[in-house]
């Protein structure tokens, strides 16, 4: 059951937009914003990527195996979205583990090196592993999902006797922190400068808005500090009034609700990377955006 009717959902976003615009103050800084040093080469990404406890190893990971005792992996956060200089989190689900997982390998696609992440303790036969990842503040990796080929990476899990086949099509997206009152947006590979970013108090829930163009608006609701997994408000049963992290996008008369992805919040800077779907389920778009709400 959808969380609400198309009309009500759209009205909620329009109200957010009007409230947001009334609270926005245009930044007095130079409108020419820097996206930092954009990284497009997987080897350059590997050189600056920080994964706590990991060692960067030249070459490719050991060969995969596929036997009855090979661990099985799935991803809980295929698209990692964060602000440069802050940790994003990559979470994998594992099962069919005989013994314990001893090492995780991560390799950016086509890179000449990979990360080796040793693990300690007993993993058990199934569970989750969360891996922090970040790049320095001056760099950015822009894109979302399959459109971000530079930030795509594969993950492997190894026990003493077996290693999982590659879990690929994961994506790391990171943007430099915008200046106060500024932001940046990427819709299906097309970039926009955000003219105003707002911190909106909507009574029972809080929203953050990124306004760009004359009629485009991204609303992020109920974000907690750190990385938030977005709830599907198109096909699910919950929405902003239920206190769950979620997102929506309005372009003219077209309304899109977030169906997957993540959003981050650190008290002043917000970012989102995910898939948005029109309320009738006819089309999807890839969205990544960030804004400084102070």
Residue pairs with C-beta under 8 A, 6 or more apart in sequence:
1 237
2 234
2 235
2 236
2 237
2 279
3 9
3 233
3 236
3 237
3 238
3 239
3 242
4 12
4 239
6 255
6 279
6 280
9 233
9 239
9 248
9 255
9 257
9 279
10 250
10 255
10 279
12 239
12 240
12 248
13 217
13 219
13 248
13 250
13 255
14 250
15 202
16 200
16 202
16 207
16 209
16 217
16 219
16 248
17 209
17 211
17 217
17 219
17 250
19 200
19 202
20 196
20 198
20 200
20 207
20 209
20 211
20 217
20 219
21 196
21 198
21 211
23 198
23 199
23 200
24 181
24 196
24 197
24 198
24 209
24 211
25 181
25 196
26 181
26 195
26 196
27 179
27 180
27 181
27 182
27 196
29 179
29 180
29 181
29 182
31 193
31 195
33 178
33 179
33 182
33 184
33 193
34 176
35 140
35 142
35 175
35 176
35 184
36 84
36 137
36 138
36 139
36 140
36 175
36 176
37 138
37 139
37 140
38 139
38 140
38 141
38 142
39 45
39 48
39 135
39 139
39 140
39 141
39 150
40 150
41 150
42 108
42 109
42 110
42 111
42 150
43 111
43 112
43 113
45 108
45 111
45 135
45 141
45 150
45 151
45 172
46 56
46 108
46 111
46 112
46 113
46 114
46 115
47 56
48 135
48 136
48 139
49 108
49 115
49 133
49 134
49 135
49 172
50 133
50 134
50 135
50 136
51 106
51 115
51 117
51 131
51 132
51 133
52 132
53 117
53 118
54 106
54 115
54 116
54 117
55 115
55 116
56 113
56 114
56 115
57 113
57 114
57 115
57 116
58 112
58 113
59 112
59 113
59 114
60 107
60 114
61 105
61 107
61 114
61 156
62 105
62 158
62 163
63 163
64 156
64 163
64 164
64 165
64 166
65 162
65 163
65 165
66 165
67 162
69 96
69 98
69 159
69 161
69 162
70 96
70 162
70 163
70 164
70 165
71 94
71 95
71 96
71 97
71 101
71 157
71 158
71 159
71 162
71 163
71 164
72 94
72 95
72 96
72 164
73 92
73 93
73 94
73 155
73 156
73 157
73 164
73 167
74 92
74 93
74 167
75 90
75 91
75 92
75 93
75 155
75 167
75 170
76 91
76 92
76 93
76 128
76 229
77 89
77 90
77 91
77 227
77 229
77 262
78 145
78 169
78 170
78 171
79 144
79 145
79 170
79 171
79 173
79 260
79 261
79 262
79 273
79 274
80 88
80 89
80 90
80 133
80 170
80 171
80 172
80 173
80 262
80 273
81 88
81 144
81 173
81 174
81 227
81 261
81 262
81 263
81 264
81 271
81 272
81 273
81 274
81 288
82 88
82 133
82 134
82 173
82 174
82 227
82 264
82 271
83 174
83 175
83 176
83 177
83 264
83 266
83 269
83 271
83 290
84 134
84 135
84 136
84 137
84 138
84 139
84 140
84 174
84 175
84 176
84 177
85 134
85 135
85 136
85 137
85 177
86 134
86 264
86 266
87 132
87 133
87 134
87 227
88 132
88 133
88 134
88 172
88 174
88 227
88 262
88 264
89 130
89 131
89 132
89 133
89 226
89 227
90 106
90 130
90 131
90 133
90 155
90 170
90 172
91 128
91 129
91 130
91 131
92 104
92 128
92 129
92 131
92 155
92 157
92 167
93 126
93 127
93 128
94 101
94 123
94 126
94 127
94 128
94 129
94 157
94 164
95 125
95 126
96 125
96 126
97 123
97 124
97 125
97 126
97 159
98 125
98 159
98 161
98 162
99 159
99 160
99 161
100 119
100 121
100 122
100 123
100 124
100 159
100 160
101 119
101 123
101 129
101 157
101 158
101 159
102 118
102 119
102 158
102 159
102 160
103 116
103 117
103 118
103 119
103 157
103 158
104 116
104 117
104 119
104 129
104 131
104 155
104 156
104 157
104 158
105 114
105 115
105 116
105 117
105 155
105 156
105 157
105 158
106 114
106 115
106 117
106 131
106 153
106 154
106 155
106 156
107 113
107 114
107 115
107 153
107 154
107 156
108 150
108 151
108 152
108 153
108 172
109 149
109 152
109 153
109 154
109 168
117 131
119 129
123 129
129 157
133 172
134 174
135 141
135 174
137 176
137 177
138 176
139 174
139 176
140 174
140 175
140 176
141 148
141 150
141 151
141 172
141 173
141 174
142 148
142 173
142 175
142 186
142 191
142 288
143 149
143 150
143 151
143 171
143 173
143 186
143 189
143 288
144 171
144 173
144 186
144 261
144 273
144 274
144 275
144 286
144 287
144 288
145 171
145 273
145 275
145 286
146 152
146 169
146 171
146 286
147 188
147 189
147 286
148 171
148 172
148 173
151 171
151 172
151 173
151 174
152 168
152 169
152 170
152 171
152 172
153 168
153 170
153 171
153 172
154 166
154 167
154 168
154 170
155 166
155 167
155 168
155 170
156 163
156 164
156 165
156 166
156 167
157 163
157 164
158 164
171 273
173 273
173 288
175 184
175 271
175 288
175 290
177 269
177 290
177 292
178 184
178 194
178 197
178 269
178 290
178 291
178 292
179 292
180 268
180 292
180 294
181 196
181 197
181 292
181 294
182 193
182 194
182 197
182 291
182 292
183 193
183 194
183 197
183 210
183 212
183 289
183 290
183 291
183 292
184 191
184 192
184 193
184 194
184 289
184 290
184 291
185 191
185 192
185 193
185 194
185 210
185 212
185 216
185 218
185 287
185 288
185 289
186 192
186 287
186 288
186 289
187 285
187 286
187 287
188 285
188 286
189 286
192 212
192 213
192 216
193 212
194 210
194 211
194 212
194 289
194 291
195 211
195 212
196 211
197 208
197 209
197 210
197 211
197 270
197 291
197 292
197 293
198 208
198 209
198 211
198 293
199 206
199 208
199 293
199 294
200 206
200 207
200 208
200 209
200 219
202 240
204 241
205 221
205 222
205 240
205 241
205 243
206 221
206 222
206 223
207 219
207 220
207 221
207 240
208 219
208 220
208 221
208 223
208 265
208 270
208 291
208 293
209 217
209 218
209 219
209 220
209 291
210 217
210 218
210 220
210 270
210 289
210 290
210 291
211 217
215 250
215 251
215 252
216 249
216 250
216 251
216 252
217 249
217 250
218 247
218 248
218 249
218 272
218 287
218 289
219 247
219 248
219 249
219 250
220 245
220 246
220 247
220 263
220 265
220 270
220 272
221 240
221 244
221 245
221 246
221 247
221 248
222 240
222 243
222 244
222 245
222 246
223 245
223 263
223 264
223 265
223 270
224 245
224 265
225 265
225 266
225 267
226 264
226 265
226 266
227 262
227 263
227 264
228 245
228 262
228 263
228 264
228 265
229 245
229 262
230 245
230 246
230 247
230 258
230 259
230 260
230 261
230 262
230 263
230 272
230 274
231 238
231 239
231 244
231 245
231 246
231 258
232 257
232 258
232 259
232 260
233 239
233 240
233 246
233 247
233 248
233 257
233 258
233 259
234 257
234 258
234 259
234 277
234 278
234 279
234 281
235 259
235 277
235 281
238 244
238 246
239 246
240 246
240 248
245 263
246 257
246 258
247 257
247 258
247 261
247 263
247 272
247 274
247 276
247 287
248 255
248 256
248 257
248 258
248 276
249 255
249 256
249 257
249 258
249 276
249 285
249 287
250 256
254 278
255 278
255 279
256 276
256 277
256 278
256 279
256 285
257 276
257 277
257 279
258 272
258 274
258 275
258 276
258 287
259 274
259 275
259 276
259 277
259 284
260 274
260 275
261 272
261 273
261 274
261 275
261 287
262 272
262 273
262 274
263 270
263 271
263 272
263 273
263 274
264 270
264 271
264 272
268 292
268 293
268 294
269 290
269 291
269 292
269 293
270 290
270 291
270 293
271 288
271 289
271 290
271 291
272 287
272 288
272 289
272 290
273 287
273 288
274 286
274 287
274 288
275 284
275 285
275 286
275 287
276 284
276 285
276 286
276 287
277 283
277 284
277 285
278 284
